[in-house]
Amino acid sequence: MRIAATYQNGDIFQHFGHTERFKVYDVEDGEVKLATVVNTNGSGHGALADILKKLEVKKLICGGIGDGARRALQEAGIELYAGVSGDADEAVRALLDGTLEARDAATCDHSGHEHHERHGGSCAHEHRGHEHHGESCGHGNCHAHG
């Protein structure tokens, strides 16, 4: 089985649509046999699900993710664990142990749906001056952080 995580500096990157790399884990018999960092080469929102599908990823761990990207992953047959933060390797170990706490409601719920249509439904870095600074969009609304 192959698991991927959005990846930056050892941690789960919090904005699926802007991820520049995935860490891909090859798992056999419940343990990681090989882990590789894969560069997305600046691929846009829509291409990221295709990259994961071509890599034969079965499960994705990420932070915030929009509805359009969720649909693309679902269509690609990739099981999603969203709303996760912290160390990527630890998140994969937790997934394998059955203890990963994913918040499935980790979507951006912006009032401006035109943004999601233009940008593939992902959680962008900022909206109306709000930045996440490493927080996930796990509260169901990106503006809920203050």
N, C-alpha and C positions, 0 to 999 in steps of 0.2 A: 504494500500500500504506500502511496505517496501523499504526504501532508505538506502544505505550504503555509507560510506566515508572511504577512507584510512585514518588512524588515528595515530597521535603521539603527545603527550603533548598538546592536545586540537586543534591541527591544522591538515589540510589536509596533509598527508604524500606524498612526491613528487615522489616516485618511486614505482609504483604499484607492480612490481615483487618482491620487497623486503619488502613489508608491513608486519609487525608483528601483526597488529590488524586492525580490522574494527570497526567503530562505526555504529551501526545499529539503524535506527529510524523507529518506527511504526507510521504511519501517518493515521489519520482518519479525514474526513471533513476538510482537508487543514491544520491541525495542528498536531504537534508531541505529541503523547500520551505516548510514552515510548521510551527511548534511552538506549542501552546496548552496552558495548564494548566487542567484541568477539576476542579472541586470535587465530591467525592462526596456532599456534604451529609449527612455522618454515616451513610451507608448501612451496613447490617450486612454481615457476612461473605458471606451468600448473594447479596446484591444487587450486589456488586462485579462479578462475572462478567457479569451482565445489563447493567450500565452499559457495560462494554467491548464487549459484543456490539452494543448499540444504537449505539455510536460507530463500529461497523464496524472495530474493531481486529483485526488478524490475528496480531500477535505482542506478547507482554508480557514486559518485563524487570522482575524483582523480586528481593528478598532472600529471606527465609524465607517458606515457604508450606506449609500443611498439605494432607493428602490430600484432604479434602472440597473445598477450593478448587481443587485440581489437577483433580479430576474435573469440577467445574463449568466450568472453562476448556476442558477437553478436549471436553466436550459442546457448548460454544459454538463449537468449531472454532478456538480461539485457541492458537497455538504458544507454549509457555512457555520462558523462559530464567530459571531461578531460581538463587539463590545468588550474585547479582551485588551488588557494593557499589561505592561511589564516585560520581563525577560522572555524572549521568543522561545529559547530552549526549554525553560521551565513551563511555558504554556503547552508545548508539545508533550512534555512528560506528564503534565496534568491531564491532557486529553487522553493519552494512552492509559493512564491510571483511572480514568473515569471521574476525575475530580475537577475538571476545567469548568470554571464559572463563566459562562458566556451569557451576555444579556442580549437576547435576540432582538430587543427593541432598539438596538444601536443604530438608528437611522437618523438622518437629518429630516426634520419636519418643518421646513421653511414655508412661510406663507407664499413666497414667490416661486411658484411651480415652473415658471419660464426658465429659471436658472437650472433646474434639474433637467429640463428638456434640452437645453443648450449644452450641458456638461455631462450628459449620460447618467444623471441621477446620483452622482457621488457627493460625498461630503467635502466641500471645498475648504480651503484654509481659513477664509474669512468671509463673513457676511455682516454688513453694516458695522464694520469695525471690530467685530468680535473674533478673537483668536482663541484656539483651544489650548495652546501651550502644553501639548502632551496629554491632554485629557481626551477620553473617547467621547463620542456623541451618544453615550449609553443612556441618557436620560430621556430619549425619545424626542428631544427637541434641542437643537444645538444652542439655543439661546438660554437654556435653563441654568447655565453655569453662572449667570450673573450679568 
